[in-house]
Amino acid sequence: MEISTVKLKLQLSRTSLYLFLIVLSIGCLIPFYIMIINGSRTTQAINTGITLIPGSNTIGNMKTILIITANINFFMGFANSTIVAVLATVLHIYIASLTAYGFVFFRFPFKKLFFGVIMASIMIPVQLGLVGFYELIQKMNLLDSLLALILPAGAVAYTVYFLQQYTKSVLPEYIIEAARIDGAHNLTIFHRIALPIMSPGMATMAIFGFVFSWNDFLGPLIILSSKDNYTLPLMIAQLSSSLYARDFGAIYLAVGLSIFPIIVMFTFLQRFLISGISFGSLKE
């Protein structure tokens, strides 16, 4: 009797947890669903209030976007954002993982001091360094260049900290020492042994890095001046502020299209996240 009671309680708690997660998921998805629905409605219909029923003006809103792109090249902004987000994410993850690997498995003078500086930089708001960042980019002759948005991704303190802690937990030092005894070079060990094991943590940070680069508005606003180099957030801001673009249905559709690469990125990397969870659950 007691065993069946315990099983019943476990089943009820599990069911309650699933119901809570379902409700939470629905609450997170509703804003995106409403955005997609509004992308298929006219401005007049949107002004009447919220509805969960799709409209019939998706093609009309797409035509509006195409007409507006004669002055504001929306699709060029899409391409620019893709270039910046992809290259910045690759640079961000590679440099951070290499730095984290060095802090975990190498001994060098002032190691704790350098790591302390990295940790302290996390507490400094990004906005405080905008003036210095602008002057540096100006001296490097990188103003109005996509490269100026990609290079700063190589120095992300929080990712270094996260991957340093993650590497400590999943990569035993004796594996690295064994590879060194076998005569493997440090970069060979890093690329062939460390990177595959660190990949779940790297995938986690890659998702956050990609989303940040894709949605970044302040950096491009300061650095970019020519419309041919505008990223998607700047294009959408231009789209919503243009005298010729008061069509809220078209704006909602443009915003909906802008989140599609983020969904693709998450779909591509989620298997690494799942493998990381599985690896952590099996680790002794």
ABEGO torsion letter per residue (X at the ends): XAAAAAAAAAAAAAAAAAAAAAAAAAAAAAAAAAAAAAAABBAAAAAAEBBABBBAAAAAAAAAAAAAAAABBAAAAAAAAAAAAAAAAAAAAAAAAAAAAAAAABBBBGAAAAAAAAAAAAABBAAAAAAAAAAAAAAAGABGBAAAAAAAAABBAAAAAAAAAAAAAABBAAAAAAAAAAGBBAAAAAAAAAAAAAAAAAAAAAAAAAAAAAABAAAAAAABABAAABBAAAAAAAAAABAABABAAAAAAAAAAAAAAAAAAAAAAAAAAAAAAAAAAABX
